[in-house]
Amino acid sequence: MSINSILYDPSSAKQATIETKENRNGVHVLTQEYKEYLNKKVFFTNPTYGQNMNQDFSQVDDTE
């Protein structure tokens, strides 16, 4: 058993419209993005080894 509820707009007191599509009920909502992301390609580099950070340290007795 579900609880009967009605959605109202708090500023204008208008009742929300429930729409049925493909045997499902729904309410139209407005969404907006809070952040805009810019894709940027950055290579990881090391001041000692440059871009070639894949080094073989298996011969070193001390921990690197």
Backbone hydrogen bonds, N-H to C=O, Kabsch-Sander energy under -0.5 kcal/mol:
donor,donor_aa,acceptor,acceptor_aa,energy
9,D,14,K,-2.5
13,A,9,D,-2.5
16,A,7,L,-2.7
18,I,16,A,-0.5
19,E,17,T,-0.5
19,E,26,G,-2.9
21,K,24,R,-2.6
24,R,21,K,-1.0
26,G,19,E,-2.2
28,H,17,T,-0.5
31,T,29,V,-0.5
37,Y,35,K,-0.5
39,N,37,Y,-0.5
42,V,40,K,-0.6
46,N,50,G,-1.8
50,G,46,N,-2.4
52,N,49,Y,-1.1
53,M,51,Q,-1.7
55,Q,53,M,-1.7
57,F,55,Q,-0.8
60,V,57,F,-1.1
